[in-house]
Amino acid sequence: MGSRGARVRNPVSGSDAEAQRRANADAPKVEHLLRRISHLFIPHRPALVLTMALVLVGAGLTVIPPLLTQKAFDLGLFPASGGPNVPLLFELVLLMIAVWVVSALLGVWQTYLTASVGNKVMGAMRVDLFRHLQAMELGFFTRTKTGIIQSRLANDVGGVASVLSNTVSSVLGNTVTVIAAFVAMLLLSWQLTIVSLILLPAIAFAQRRVGQVRARIATKTQESLSDMTAITQETLSVSGILLAKSFGRQGSETERYAAENRNQIMLQVRQAMSGQGFFAFVQIFLSIVPAVVYLISAYLIVGGADITAGTIVAFTTVQARLLWPLLGLMRVALDLQTSGALFARIFEYFDLVPAIRDRPGAVVLSPDDRLGSVEFRDVEFSYPGQSERGGSTLRDVSFAVEPGQHIAFVGPSGAGKTTISYLIPRFYDVTGGSIRFAGHDVRDIAQESLLDSIGIVSQETYLFHATIRENLRYAKPNATDEEIRRAARMANIADTIESFPDGYDTVVGERGYRLSGGEKQRIAIARVILKDPAVLVLDEATSALDSLSERAVQEALDEASVGRTTIAIAHRLSTVVDADVIHVVEGGRIVESGRAADLLDLDGPFARLAARQP
Ligand SMILES: Nc1ncnc2c1ncn2[C@@H]1O[C@H](COP(=O)(O)OP(=O)(O)OP(=O)(O)O)[C@@H](O)[C@H]1O
């Protein structure tokens, strides 16, 4: 745990420097990002079109009250003599109220549409990312912190939702106003329009620069948020708390969290402030444009241009209306650029290609195929990055298991036994040689059907924070209560479960911490019995238990392995003496194979291992 105090980042998320380099590298890809983002909206075109229509109707409604007032005046609302025309006044007021009510209702509808589009896009993205990450190979999860993955799903995807909703409403609403004002300006005077817009490219350039700075800060903010999530996830879990308490490290863990929190606060403030100076400048600049227009108009009039005082007044009035919508659009553009950093992080995960995936036309195992023969042919394997360092975990590993046979792997720690078991369900692909399952190369079999045929019980039992019944049903969602009880009886755990006040409805706690190691193991065995796989892999399933629970678990395992191909990995040789074949693994190679009695007679590695055990 030496690295716990240091800032450890996963290779995918990278370091601060790397994040910065990536944010810089991403800057020119804004257009590419925008294209990808806009694709997310395609399924929501009807809602967007409807929103657009609502925006247009809403904009149209705003001009009705002045027109109504003008009409009422024309019809004699305040005649030259006598009092006001009260019935007409009432009519006018009622019509105005009706217009505002309709306009308010349309506004509510529009908000609903934009909020639901933004959130649906985000929701779909989150599920897609979840599905995509589930398809990643085991290696991805061994090298990436869980908290970092959680943060991408929660913080990054969540962060873009508000941007998406605001973007939809702001872009649609403000674009209509800006275009309308722009057309009006052009109609009034194209010369003054050019004068008004002449500095726009400079503003756009400045905005792009500001956007890049904000995107960089946003990337750092998200990195820091990821780190905070990772610290929370690591420390505030049952295992983390146990570790922190047993080493008296709560204080330093809090300090680690507080340090990242300070960093987070600083970044949030920087993010909130970056761009404010720019907006202040743009606001001042746009406010003085009318004065410039007056000046230039005077100059143009003197030069003989056909511009009247009325045109100038009308022009500056329209121009003033442009100020806020234009600022609104600029803010959206800046927000989009900033959220580009979030999108880049999300798309970075979407772009990860699972190292292990089905080939086109992969074989789906039939019930006959599932008989469970396994064969390793000259298998070589090195973990990612290991071959560059010149090492390999497995070399020249060849063996075969016939359906229904029981074999075992024994050998010193680190010899490569668990690695052999990982290669059968294709948690990793071999780097040399091949593995055949039921006669097919495992790389040609559809992964789902391969995994369906294999059951694994390891020393590290994982149970969900749910009831025992729900944990068991994980293996077979439609299992009846009777099937569940039968599996529990076979796994030697039924009596224990039934002695709990809540029986099968007992909640096992985070990772099953409310149960003893032996109870958890036997529930895991019941779970695998319900799965009913052709091949059972037992990876040191009893090594963490005392001799009493070991016996109970061993009996459960013996029951579970009846009629199944069983591959057991064991430290305690007593648990595998009955195996049909025992393979002794040393330094990534099988150095000896045979039945226990024969191997003892050989007086080789197995006999030496046996001699070292009590
Ligand atoms: N994800 C991984 N990345 C890199 N190296 C790994 C990884 N997992 C295991 N190794 C290395 O591979 C070697 C074999 O490990 P493995 O777990 O297969 O041994 P084992 O024989 O099952 O040991 P034990 O009996 O202690 O469980 C070890 O040197 C280990 O450090």
The ligand as an SDF file (V2000), in Angstrom:
LIG
                    3D

 31 33  0  0  0  0  0  0  0  0999 V2000
   -3.0050   -8.6860  -13.5560 N   0  0  0  0  0  0  0  0  0  0  0  0
   -1.7070   -9.0060  -13.4940 C   0  0  0  0  0  0  0  0  0  0  0  0
   -0.8130   -8.2320  -14.1240 N   0  0  0  0  0  0  0  0  0  0  0  0
    0.4980   -8.5500  -14.0940 C   0  0  0  0  0  0  0  0  0  0  0  0
    0.9950   -9.6200  -13.4670 N   0  0  0  0  0  0  0  0  0  0  0  0
    0.1520  -10.4200  -12.8100 C   0  0  0  0  0  0  0  0  0  0  0  0
   -1.2500  -10.1580  -12.7900 C   0  0  0  0  0  0  0  0  0  0  0  0
   -1.8540  -11.1270  -12.0720 N   0  0  0  0  0  0  0  0  0  0  0  0
   -0.8680  -11.9700  -11.6670 C   0  0  0  0  0  0  0  0  0  0  0  0
    0.3260  -11.5490  -12.1120 N   0  0  0  0  0  0  0  0  0  0  0  0
    1.6300  -12.2110  -11.8990 C   0  0  0  0  0  0  0  0  0  0  0  0
    1.6000  -13.4770  -12.5150 O   0  0  0  0  0  0  0  0  0  0  0  0
    2.2840  -14.4340  -11.7330 C   0  0  0  0  0  0  0  0  0  0  0  0
    1.4050  -15.6580  -11.5140 C   0  0  0  0  0  0  0  0  0  0  0  0
    0.3270  -15.2800  -10.6920 O   0  0  0  0  0  0  0  0  0  0  0  0
   -0.8210  -16.3100  -10.3040 P   0  0  0  0  0  0  0  0  0  0  0  0
   -1.8490  -15.5680   -9.5100 O   0  0  0  0  0  0  0  0  0  0  0  0
   -1.2740  -17.0240  -11.5030 O   0  0  0  0  0  0  0  0  0  0  0  0
   -0.0180  -17.3090   -9.3760 O   0  0  0  0  0  0  0  0  0  0  0  0
   -0.5630  -18.4800   -8.4620 P   0  0  0  0  0  0  0  0  0  0  0  0
    0.2600  -19.6640   -8.7620 O   0  0  0  0  0  0  0  0  0  0  0  0
   -2.0350  -18.6190   -8.6050 O   0  0  0  0  0  0  0  0  0  0  0  0
   -0.1980  -17.8960   -7.0370 O   0  0  0  0  0  0  0  0  0  0  0  0
   -0.9690  -18.1060   -5.6410 P   0  0  0  0  0  0  0  0  0  0  0  0
   -0.8620  -19.5580   -5.3190 O   0  0  0  0  0  0  0  0  0  0  0  0
   -0.1930  -17.2710   -4.6830 O   0  0  0  0  0  0  0  0  0  0  0  0
   -2.3630  -17.6330   -5.8460 O   0  0  0  0  0  0  0  0  0  0  0  0
    2.7060  -13.7350  -10.4630 C   0  0  0  0  0  0  0  0  0  0  0  0
    4.0690  -13.4050  -10.5770 O   0  0  0  0  0  0  0  0  0  0  0  0
    1.8730  -12.4740  -10.4290 C   0  0  0  0  0  0  0  0  0  0  0  0
    2.5790  -11.4070   -9.8570 O   0  0  0  0  0  0  0  0  0  0  0  0
  1  2  1  0
  2  3  1  0
  2  7  2  0
  3  4  2  0
  4  5  1  0
  5  6  2  0
  6  7  1  0
  6 10  1  0
  7  8  1  0
  8  9  2  0
  9 10  1  0
 10 11  1  0
 11 12  1  0
 11 30  1  0
 12 13  1  0
 13 14  1  0
 13 28  1  0
 14 15  1  0
 15 16  1  0
 16 17  2  0
 16 18  1  0
 16 19  1  0
 19 20  1  0
 20 21  2  0
 20 22  1  0
 20 23  1  0
 23 24  1  0
 24 25  2  0
 24 26  1  0
 24 27  1  0
 28 29  1  0
 28 30  1  0
 30 31  1  0
M  END
$$$$
